[in-house]
Amino acid sequence: MDRDLYIYLPPGVQGKSDRKCPALLAVVGFTGTGASLFNRDPLAEDLKSRMDRLIAKGAMPPTIVVAPDCFTRLGGNQYINSSATGNYEDYLIHEIIPFVEKTYSVGHWGVFGKSSGGYGSIVLGMRHPEIFKALADHSGDANFELCYIPDVPKALDSFLKAGGPREWLEKFWADSNRHRREYNNPLNILAMAAHYSPNPDSPHLGIDFPFDLKTGAFNFEVWERWRAWDPVNMVDKHVGNLKKLRLIYIDCGTKDEFALHWGARALAKAISGHGIRVHHEEFDDGHMSISYRYDTSLPLLANALTED
């Protein structure tokens, strides 16, 4: 299957040369794709315009940005390997990164993203410091008990009404309007279960759920598989890797609708508790339409990647 790959090249950079530029892997939020970053928005600034402006005024050095398409039938990606969605971590590490390095003169790599992209950034950064030297996690999924469990009851209702997760997903894709708000919770829970608790032998789309689909009874064994992928819980096993990073940037709005500001706080504390420096910021806003925060993170990332 062919995938689109969007690459921002700073002015004057083309192909291979003696001049190496830092590169940033951009991983996007749920229901998004790499192209979304470059969409024109009359009320905001697209990524190309933002990069041009930040580089022109000297806030950051010329930097390449690589934005892959990792959209899935389940609505998005957490950028980890899963038998239910595909091995997207391998795809990024073993296909996208080598392709870009073969095509352009790349220095050090960083990774950034928001929401599911923020999750992907922290997880990819802590798992692959041999590639990524810096990361920016904007409003990323963390502290799963607070950010996911509130979605479960509505998701259960939707699955039961449709006849099961498979039937619900078929109904979703058959609808000409897939932006209905009623789809948000079940789609999110379905996708998260596909990433955190896949099971090829499960009759439910190859996915195990941390709750009974008929009674709602909680399955703690499956939930522990989810918790193993919670960045807050991953920190202790990746301390050595986190210490190798030049920059760990985490931010979230104090009005985040998914309680991810609590996840950011818990994650920052878990990392700093090991004596690792974390750049943690909060701001007065919610979860949506916060791409203006890239004005802060992108220069920090690019400058960290060009340090001697």
Phi, psi and chi 1 to 4 in degrees:
 res  aa     phi    psi   chi1   chi2   chi3   chi4
   1 MET       -  128.6  177.7  179.5  178.8      -
   2 ASP   -81.5  143.3  -67.5  -27.1      -      -
   3 ARG  -126.5  143.4  -70.8  -82.3 -171.6  167.9
   4 ASP   -75.0  146.6  -68.5  -29.4      -      -
   5 LEU  -134.6  119.6  179.4   63.3      -      -
   6 TYR  -100.7  127.9  -70.4   79.2      -      -
   7 ILE  -127.5  123.1  -60.0  178.1      -      -
   8 TYR   -90.3  125.7  167.6   83.3      -      -
   9 LEU  -112.0  127.3  -63.1  177.2      -      -
  10 PRO   -67.0  159.1   22.6  -31.2      -      -
  11 PRO   -52.1  132.6  -27.2   35.7      -      -
  12 GLY    87.7   -3.7      -      -      -      -
  13 VAL  -103.2  122.4  173.8      -      -      -
  14 GLN  -147.3  124.9  -68.2 -178.1   -8.1      -
  15 GLY    57.8 -155.7      -      -      -      -
  16 LYS   -80.1  141.9  -77.4  -74.4 -168.9  177.9
  17 SER  -158.1  178.4   69.6      -      -      -
  18 ASP   -78.1  -10.9  -66.1  -27.1      -      -
  19 ARG   -97.4  111.8  177.3 -169.7 -179.8 -170.6
  20 LYS   -90.3  137.9  -71.5 -171.6  175.3 -177.5
  21 CYS  -111.6  145.2  -69.9      -      -      -
  22 PRO   -62.2  152.9   22.8  -32.5      -      -
  23 ALA  -129.8  142.6      -      -      -      -
  24 LEU  -120.1  126.2  -60.8  175.5      -      -
  25 LEU   -86.3  122.5  178.0   67.7      -      -
  26 ALA  -103.3  117.5      -      -      -      -
  27 VAL  -114.6  129.8  -75.0      -      -      -
  28 VAL   -96.3  171.6  -60.3      -      -      -
  29 GLY   -78.1  173.7      -      -      -      -
  30 PHE   -57.6  137.8 -163.8   59.4      -      -
  31 THR    71.4    6.7   70.7      -      -      -
  32 GLY  -104.7  176.1      -      -      -      -
  33 THR  -148.9  170.3 -176.2      -      -      -
  34 GLY   -54.6  -36.6      -      -      -      -
  35 ALA   -62.1  -28.1      -      -      -      -
  36 SER   -58.2  -32.5  -52.6      -      -      -
  37 LEU   -65.6  -24.3  -66.2  171.1      -      -
  38 PHE  -104.8    6.4  -60.9   96.5      -      -
  39 ASN   -65.4  140.0  -72.5  -16.3      -      -
  40 ARG   -75.1  131.8  -69.6  -57.8  179.0  102.1
  41 ASP  -131.5  116.0 -177.7  -12.7      -      -
  42 PRO   -65.1  -15.5   23.4  -33.6      -      -
  43 LEU  -106.6    3.2  -60.1  179.4      -      -
  44 ALA  -150.3 -168.5      -      -      -      -
  45 GLU  -122.1  127.7 -169.8  174.4   28.5      -
  46 ASP   -72.7  164.8   64.5  -84.3      -      -
  47 LEU   -64.9  -38.4 -175.0   61.0      -      -
  48 LYS   -61.1  -47.4  179.9 -174.9 -177.3  -56.8
  49 SER   -62.7  -38.8  -60.7      -      -      -
  50 ARG   -65.2  -45.9 -172.2  179.6  -54.0  -82.3
  51 MET   -62.9  -45.6  -68.5  -65.3  -62.6      -
  52 ASP   -56.0  -44.7  -73.9  -14.2      -      -
  53 ARG   -67.1  -46.6  173.7  175.1   56.0   80.5
  54 LEU   -65.8  -37.3  -69.5  171.7      -      -
  55 ILE   -71.7  -42.7  -68.2  170.4      -      -
  56 ALA   -62.1  -36.4      -      -      -      -
  57 LYS   -89.0    3.7   74.6  176.0 -172.2  177.9
  58 GLY    81.8   13.7      -      -      -      -
  59 ALA   -72.3  -24.1      -      -      -      -
  60 MET  -151.6  154.6   60.7 -171.5  -65.8      -
  61 PRO   -73.9  163.8   28.6  -35.8      -      -
  62 PRO   -53.1  127.6  -27.5   36.1      -      -
  63 THR  -138.7  138.0  -58.3      -      -      -
  64 ILE   -88.2  138.8  -63.4  170.0      -      -
  65 VAL  -122.3  129.9  179.1      -      -      -
  66 VAL  -115.7  119.1  178.7      -      -      -
  67 ALA  -123.0   98.4      -      -      -      -
  68 PRO   -82.2  163.1   30.2  -34.0      -      -
  69 ASP   -95.1  111.2  169.8   21.8      -      -
  70 CYS  -122.4   25.8  -65.4      -      -      -
  71 PHE   -66.0  147.0 -172.2   76.6      -      -
  72 THR  -130.1  169.1   69.6      -      -      -
  73 ARG   -64.9  -16.7 -172.7  166.4  179.1 -100.7
  74 LEU   -94.0   11.0  -61.0 -178.8      -      -
  75 GLY   101.6   -7.4      -      -      -      -
  76 GLY   167.2 -157.8      -      -      -      -
  77 ASN  -151.1  145.8 -146.8  -57.9      -      -
  78 GLN  -105.9    1.6  -63.3  -59.9   95.6      -
  79 TYR    65.0   35.2  -51.4   99.4      -      -
  80 ILE  -126.9  163.3   59.2  177.7      -      -
  81 ASN   -75.5  138.2  -68.2  -21.7      -      -
  82 SER  -154.0  134.9  164.2      -      -      -
  83 SER   -67.3  -19.2   59.2      -      -      -
  84 ALA   -87.9  -20.3      -      -      -      -
  85 THR  -124.0  -29.5   57.1      -      -      -
  86 GLY   127.3  163.3      -      -      -      -
  87 ASN   -90.5   73.1  -68.0  -22.3      -      -
  88 TYR   -75.8  -27.2  -79.1   91.7      -      -
  89 GLU   -62.5  -45.9 -178.7  176.0   -1.3      -
  90 ASP   -62.2  -39.3  -72.6  -11.1      -      -
  91 TYR   -59.0  -46.0  171.3   61.0      -      -
  92 LEU   -68.1  -45.3  -65.2  173.1      -      -
  93 ILE   -74.8  -40.3  -61.3  -59.1      -      -
  94 HIS  -103.5   -9.5  -59.1  -56.4      -      -
  95 GLU  -120.6  -54.8  -65.9 -172.4   47.2      -
  96 ILE   -65.9  -53.2  -64.9  -62.7      -      -
  97 ILE   -58.9  -50.7  -61.4  -68.6      -      -
  98 PRO   -60.7  -37.5  -25.4   36.3      -      -
  99 PHE   -61.3  -46.2  170.3   78.4      -      -
 100 VAL   -64.8  -42.3  174.0      -      -      -
 101 GLU   -66.3  -29.4  -68.8 -176.9  -22.0      -
 102 LYS   -74.8  -27.6 -177.7  178.8  178.8 -179.9
 103 THR   -95.5  -31.6  -51.4      -      -      -
 104 TYR  -130.0  161.7  -57.2  100.5      -      -
 105 SER   -87.2   99.0  -62.9      -      -      -
 106 VAL  -107.9  135.9  173.7      -      -      -
 107 GLY   -89.6 -122.5      -      -      -      -
 108 HIS   -84.3  153.7  -66.3  -55.0      -      -
 109 TRP  -103.8  145.7  -79.3   91.0      -      -
 110 GLY  -129.5  171.6      -      -      -      -
 111 VAL  -140.7  140.1   57.1      -      -      -
 112 PHE  -147.1  159.0   76.0   95.9      -      -
 113 GLY   177.5  171.8      -      -      -      -
 114 LYS  -124.6  143.1  175.9 -123.4  172.7 -178.0
 115 SER    64.3 -118.7 -164.4      -      -      -
 116 SER   -60.4  -30.1  -74.7      -      -      -
 117 GLY   -69.0  -35.2      -      -      -      -
 118 GLY   -64.2  -41.5      -      -      -      -
 119 TYR   -59.6  -49.4  175.2   86.0      -      -
 120 GLY   -58.2  -37.0      -      -      -      -
 121 SER   -65.8  -47.5  -62.2      -      -      -
 122 ILE   -68.3  -38.8 -173.3   67.2      -      -
 123 VAL   -71.5  -45.0  170.6      -      -      -
 124 LEU   -63.5  -39.6  -71.7  170.0      -      -
 125 GLY   -64.8  -43.2      -      -      -      -
 126 MET   -77.0  -22.7   74.7  167.0   73.4      -
 127 ARG   -91.8  -20.1  -75.1  168.7   61.0   85.0
 128 HIS  -135.6   61.3  -64.1  -75.8      -      -
 129 PRO   -70.1  -12.2   29.2  -37.0      -      -
 130 GLU   -69.8  -18.1   76.9  -77.9    4.4      -
 131 ILE  -110.6  -54.6  -64.7  175.5      -      -
 132 PHE   -93.9  125.4  -57.0  109.1      -      -
 133 LYS   -99.4  -10.3  -53.6  -56.9  178.9 -174.0
 134 ALA  -156.4  153.7      -      -      -      -
 135 LEU  -145.8  153.4   67.1   88.4      -      -
 136 ALA  -131.9  118.0      -      -      -      -
 137 ASP  -109.0  104.0  169.8    0.3      -      -
 138 HIS   -98.1  115.0  -66.6  -87.9      -      -
 139 SER    50.8   43.8  -52.9      -      -      -
 140 GLY   -80.0  153.6      -      -      -      -
 141 ASP   -61.5  128.4  -60.1   10.6      -      -
 142 ALA  -167.6  160.8      -      -      -      -
 143 ASN    56.8   65.6 -155.0  -11.0      -      -
 144 PHE   -57.7  -32.2  -74.1    0.2      -      -
 145 GLU   -58.2  -33.9  -73.9   79.7    2.5      -
 146 LEU   -89.6  -32.7  -64.7 -176.3      -      -
 147 CYS   -92.6  -22.9   70.7      -      -      -
 148 TYR  -107.4  -43.6  -68.6  146.1      -      -
 149 ILE   -56.7  -36.3  -70.2 -180.0      -      -
 150 PRO   -58.7  -22.4  -28.2   37.8      -      -
 151 ASP   -81.9  -14.8  -78.9   -6.9      -      -
 152 VAL   -63.4  -48.5  168.7      -      -      -
 153 PRO   -56.7  -45.1  -26.7   36.4      -      -
 154 LYS   -66.9  -35.0  -71.2 -176.0  178.4  179.4
 155 ALA   -65.1  -43.8      -      -      -      -
 156 LEU   -59.3  -45.2  -80.8  172.2      -      -
 157 ASP   -58.4  -43.2  -70.9  -21.7      -      -
 158 SER   -67.6  -44.3  -63.2      -      -      -
 159 PHE   -62.3  -43.9  -63.5  153.0      -      -
 160 LEU   -64.4  -42.8 -172.1   63.1      -      -
 161 LYS   -63.7  -36.9 -178.2  177.9  179.4 -179.1
 162 ALA   -80.1  -19.3      -      -      -      -
 163 GLY   105.8    2.7      -      -      -      -
 164 GLY   138.7  168.1      -      -      -      -
 165 PRO   -59.7  -40.4  -24.1   34.2      -      -
 166 ARG   -63.6  -45.6 -176.9 -176.0  -58.6  -84.8
 167 GLU   -65.8  -37.6  -68.3   78.8    4.6      -
 168 TRP   -62.8  -43.5 -177.9   88.7      -      -
 169 LEU   -64.7  -38.6 -172.2   62.9      -      -
 170 GLU   -63.2  -41.1  -69.2  173.2   -6.3      -
 171 LYS   -63.4  -41.4  173.6 -172.6  173.8 -176.0
 172 PHE   -58.0  -49.4  169.3   75.9      -      -
 173 TRP   -74.5  -19.5  -79.3  106.9      -      -
 174 ALA   -81.0  -14.9      -      -      -      -
 175 ASP   -79.2  135.6 -165.8  -19.3      -      -
 176 SER   -74.5  -16.3   57.2      -      -      -
 177 ASN  -119.8   94.3  179.4   11.5      -      -
 178 ARG   -90.9    8.2  -57.0 -179.5 -166.8  104.6
 179 HIS   -96.3    8.6  -72.8  -77.7      -      -
 180 ARG   -60.4  135.0  -59.8 -179.3 -163.9  -84.3
 181 ARG   -59.9  -29.4  -69.2 -172.2   63.4 -177.0
 182 GLU   -64.8  -16.1   66.3 -169.6   72.1      -
 183 TYR   -85.5  -16.8  -68.6  151.5      -      -
 184 ASN   -59.3  -53.6  -67.2  -13.0      -      -
 185 ASN   -65.1  -51.1  -71.6   16.7      -      -
 186 PRO   -63.2  -37.5   15.1  -27.2      -      -
 187 LEU   -64.8  -41.7 -173.7   63.5      -      -
 188 ASN   -63.9  -48.3 -173.2   54.7      -      -
 189 ILE   -64.4  -39.8  -70.0  -62.0      -      -
 190 LEU   -60.6  -46.1 -177.1   58.2      -      -
 191 ALA   -68.4  -40.4      -      -      -      -
 192 MET   -65.7  -40.4  -63.5  -50.1  112.9      -
 193 ALA   -63.7  -36.8      -      -      -      -
 194 ALA   -63.7  -32.4      -      -      -      -
 195 HIS   -84.2  -42.3  -75.8   91.6      -      -
 196 TYR   -93.0  -24.3  -55.3  139.5      -      -
 197 SER  -140.2   57.4   52.5      -      -      -
 198 PRO   -71.1  152.2   29.1  -36.0      -      -
 199 ASN  -153.9  103.9  176.0    5.9      -      -
 200 PRO   -56.5  -22.3  -22.7   33.3      -      -
 201 ASP   -89.3   -4.5  -64.1  -35.1      -      -
 202 SER   -75.1  137.9  169.4      -      -      -
 203 PRO   -74.6  -10.2   28.5  -35.3      -      -
 204 HIS   -96.7   72.1  -56.8  -63.3      -      -
 205 LEU    61.6   24.8  -63.2  167.6      -      -
 206 GLY    69.8   33.6      -      -      -      -
 207 ILE  -133.0  137.3  -60.5  167.2      -      -
 208 ASP   -97.1  141.6  -72.8  -23.6      -      -
 209 PHE  -111.9  144.8  -68.0   86.6      -      -
 210 PRO   -82.2   24.9   30.1  -34.2      -      -
 211 PHE  -156.7  148.4   40.5   80.8      -      -
 212 ASP   -70.6  130.6 -172.8  -84.0      -      -
 213 LEU   -71.4  -15.1  -66.8  172.3      -      -
 214 LYS  -104.0  -34.5  -67.4 -176.8  177.8  179.6
 215 THR  -111.3  -19.1   68.1      -      -      -
 216 GLY    82.4    1.8      -      -      -      -
 217 ALA   -59.1  136.3      -      -      -      -
 218 PHE   -78.0  137.3 -151.8   65.8      -      -
 219 ASN  -108.1   98.8 -173.4  -37.8      -      -
 220 PHE   -67.6  -29.7  -72.1   94.0      -      -
 221 GLU   -63.9  -44.6 -178.0  178.9   -5.7      -
 222 VAL   -69.0  -38.9  175.5      -      -      -
 223 TRP   -61.1  -33.4 -178.5 -112.0      -      -
 224 GLU   -64.7  -30.2  -76.6  -57.0  -51.3      -
 225 ARG   -68.1  -37.2  -70.3  159.8   61.2 -172.4
 226 TRP   -63.0  -48.7  -77.8   46.4      -      -
 227 ARG   -60.8  -28.6  -67.4 -171.5   73.6 -110.4
 228 ALA   -65.7  -21.4      -      -      -      -
 229 TRP  -101.2    3.6  -77.8  106.5      -      -
 230 ASP   -73.6  122.0 -172.3  -29.4      -      -
 231 PRO   -52.7  -34.1  -26.3   34.7      -      -
 232 VAL   -60.7  -39.5  177.8      -      -      -
 233 ASN   -83.6  -17.1  -60.2  -32.8      -      -
 234 MET   -80.8  -18.6  -66.2  175.0   69.2      -
 235 VAL   -56.8  -48.7  167.8      -      -      -
 236 ASP   -58.7  -32.2  -73.2  -12.5      -      -
 237 LYS   -84.4   -7.7  -66.6 -177.2  178.5  179.6
 238 HIS  -126.4   25.3  -65.5   85.5      -      -
 239 VAL   -58.8  -46.1  172.3      -      -      -
 240 GLY   -59.5  -40.4      -      -      -      -
 241 ASN   -68.5  -42.7  -73.1  -10.9      -      -
 242 LEU   -63.0  -33.3  -72.1  164.0      -      -
 243 LYS   -67.8  -18.8  -72.7 -176.9  175.8  179.2
 244 LYS   -81.9  -14.1  -64.1  175.8 -177.4  178.0
 245 LEU   -79.0  142.3  -60.0  177.9      -      -
 246 ARG   -79.3  -29.3  -61.8 -178.2  178.8 -172.4
 247 LEU  -148.5  130.3  173.5   71.1      -      -
 248 ILE  -121.4  107.2  -58.8  171.9      -      -
 249 TYR  -109.6  127.2  177.1   94.5      -      -
 250 ILE  -133.3  129.7  -60.4  170.7      -      -
 251 ASP  -143.8  163.4   77.5    1.2      -      -
 252 CYS  -166.9  147.7 -166.8      -      -      -
 253 GLY   -74.2  144.1      -      -      -      -
 254 THR   -72.7   -7.9   56.0      -      -      -
 255 LYS  -112.8   24.9  -61.1  174.6 -177.4  175.4
 256 ASP   -57.2  127.3 -170.0  -83.4      -      -
 257 GLU   -70.0  -15.2  -65.9   85.2  -15.0      -
 258 PHE  -108.2   14.9  -53.9  101.2      -      -
 259 ALA    62.1   26.5      -      -      -      -
 260 LEU   -76.7  -12.2  -67.5  171.4      -      -
 261 HIS   -65.8  -30.5   50.0  -61.0      -      -
 262 TRP   -71.1  -37.6  -70.9  104.0      -      -
 263 GLY   -63.9  -41.8      -      -      -      -
 264 ALA   -63.2  -40.7      -      -      -      -
 265 ARG   -64.0  -46.0  -68.5  166.0 -176.1  169.0
 266 ALA   -64.4  -39.5      -      -      -      -
 267 LEU   -67.2  -46.5  178.1   58.2      -      -
 268 ALA   -60.7  -40.6      -      -      -      -
 269 LYS   -66.6  -41.6 -178.0  178.1  179.5  179.8
 270 ALA   -61.9  -39.7      -      -      -      -
 271 ILE   -73.0  -49.4  -63.8  172.3      -      -
 272 SER   -65.0  -23.6   61.5      -      -      -
 273 GLY   -64.1  -16.3      -      -      -      -
 274 HIS   -98.1   13.8  -70.1  -79.0      -      -
 275 GLY    77.4   19.2      -      -      -      -
 276 ILE   -99.3  131.5  -57.5  170.1      -      -
 277 ARG   -72.6  130.0 -174.7  175.8 -178.5  -85.5
 278 VAL  -124.6  131.2 -178.9      -      -      -
 279 HIS   -92.3   98.0 -170.0  128.4      -      -
 280 HIS  -112.3  125.2  176.2 -140.4      -      -
 281 GLU  -129.2  149.8  -67.1 -170.7    7.1      -
 282 GLU  -123.8  154.1  -66.3 -171.4  -17.0      -
 283 PHE  -145.7  160.1   52.2   95.1      -      -
 284 ASP   -85.2   82.3 -177.1   24.0      -      -
 285 ASP  -167.8  177.0 -149.7  -22.7      -      -
 286 GLY  -100.8 -147.2      -      -      -      -
 287 HIS   -93.2  -26.8 -168.4   75.9      -      -
 288 MET   -95.6  153.1  -49.7  -57.6  178.0      -
 289 SER    54.2   51.9  -57.6      -      -      -
 290 ILE  -120.3   27.9   55.4  170.0      -      -
 291 SER   -64.5  -16.8   59.9      -      -      -
 292 TYR   -61.3  -18.8   61.6   86.8      -      -
 293 ARG   -67.0  -18.3  -65.3  -63.0  -58.1  172.7
 294 TYR   -65.5  -21.5  -66.7  152.9      -      -
 295 ASP   -60.8  -27.5  -91.4   22.7      -      -
 296 THR   -88.0  -48.0  -60.1      -      -      -
 297 SER   -76.4  -40.1   64.0      -      -      -
 298 LEU   -63.1  -45.2  -64.0 -177.6      -      -
 299 PRO   -61.4  -39.9  -26.4   36.9      -      -
 300 LEU   -60.5  -44.4  -71.9  172.3      -      -
 301 LEU   -62.2  -53.2  -76.5  170.2      -      -
 302 ALA   -62.9  -40.4      -      -      -      -
 303 ASN   -69.2  -34.9  -73.2  -49.9      -      -
 304 ALA   -65.3  -34.5      -      -      -      -
 305 LEU   -74.5  -18.4  -64.5  173.5      -      -
 306 THR  -101.3    2.2   54.9      -      -      -
 307 GLU   -65.4  147.1  -67.7  174.8   -5.9      -
 308 ASP   -72.4      -  -66.6  -29.2      -      -
